[in-house]
Amino acid sequence: MKRWATFLAVGIISMVPLFAQQAIQVQSGIGFPALLHGGALYYWQDHALGVTVGSLPDEGSTLLCISPTYRYHFGTCGRLGPMPKWYFQASLHYFKDCNDSRVVTDILLSPRIGRDIMVSHNSGISLNLGFSVEAYHHKRYLEPRSTPSWFNTDIHFPILPNAGLSVFYRF
């Protein structure tokens, strides 16, 4: 019994630094494919997991993007924050575009490189660049198309550049 208690005590004590570096980050921003978005990230050490939900005001259609995200921070730490300034971000974007005549559903994989610019110890601006690779695409027409069959307006790009700008606050 004493061996298990010692093992448990060492395990709990070794996890203290992990919990000491936890943080929750709330953010709001604009970008592609996340659109106008808001979300949260949970940080531990140099890693983060989170989700953003985005939309774009459009009178004729409904746009929605839900994006689970993983971040890994690397490089040197800045003067104002304990986290390294640079990060790699991998996101999976579920994108849906609906209007009166069609429903388009896409799933995009997006690797990005970004940088946090700290404004204070808890807040800052995040900039990132990368590209999106289409993993799934489906377009369903709700009513017959009015364009002639020889005139195809469906332009489709399986790889797209993407970028994002957001402001954040870490608790």
Secondary structure by P-SEA (a helix, b strand, c coil): caaaaaaaaaaaaaaaaaaaacccccccccccccccccbbbbbcccccccccccccccccbbbbbbbbbbbbbbccccccccccccbbbbbbbbbbbbcccbbbbbbbbbbbccccccccccbbbbbbcbbbbbcbbbbbbcccccccccccccccccccccccccccccc
